[in-house]
């Protein structure tokens, strides 16, 4: 992808996130359904509906939640909180309510952030039936005494859990899983940025030749990936690598959280791409918290799925607040995350092991058109040192990624050298 393409895709991803921002998503319901329909305009997305009550391992697909309207009226009749202004105002999965209550009772139902008094927090209560509102702390403090009227016009009923799946087949049925969560309402970095990068990745991959097949999953966190894994156990063994993409658009440095295995090919590929990229970055060990990498990395599933993000959840002040809005995510940061993911996937596509067919000392490269007459001069896209590294390390046990890691040279250079040596019949490709 050239530079102007990357820049354009950054703006496209940002526009998609901004377009999806107003929708009231949750783990089920019309907000996530509309989100999936919008993604289906850009990529070949199959939208699945899994009925409430479906047993998925130790979990059950919950009732579907939808919210029409919600507000709090002050004693003077003024709406002091209105869902129409911001969907973070309502605790996700709130049961319906319509009653008159005192300020003291109301306050027991209100969530705010005293340390960030201008921001609305994000709260949910999926599995405990309750209701509540979220609001800016400085507005909460200004509420006068008296009788309030509250209304949450929501429904919780048998329906379904909605997720989207997009398969982009390659020459083999070895799969790469890309997973993005879809269950947050108006929050930009924490869900929409990951979704936007996922969509852009799918579009990029669809336009390239592919050895691997790619499966994109856009599903609510936790219950969505658990549902997919429970219902697709026959597919799991095809997945050879995977990435959860989240918090993908903030201005922080790129973070890669390793898979449970810790040294899987995806872990080595991401580490290599980040190290040779030269920019500041963060590599963190696996831990069983965070996003859906914890489901993919549960012991019975045990897929090598890492997590690509910028600032990790909970580490930025905008996290789970109304400040995580489209202004917080940047086109150039989305584009940078996309580039890193594409570079790592390129390593997965082309990584291979080779055997040197002239292993008795160095072959005389000039005889194969790989050196200029004077010897030692660079030819084409590969350089002499890359040729020597590939020849030296290709005893059948080292893959190209290992050679790139050991030499400190970018994978692309090592790959170009291997391709030239294979063409010169100095290398034979080993099939894994
Ligand atoms: Zn979150």
Boltz pocket constraint, residues with backbone or C-beta under 6 A from the ligand:
constraints:
  - pocket:
      binder: B
      contacts: [[A, 184], [A, 190], [A, 313], [A, 320]]
      max_distance: 6.0
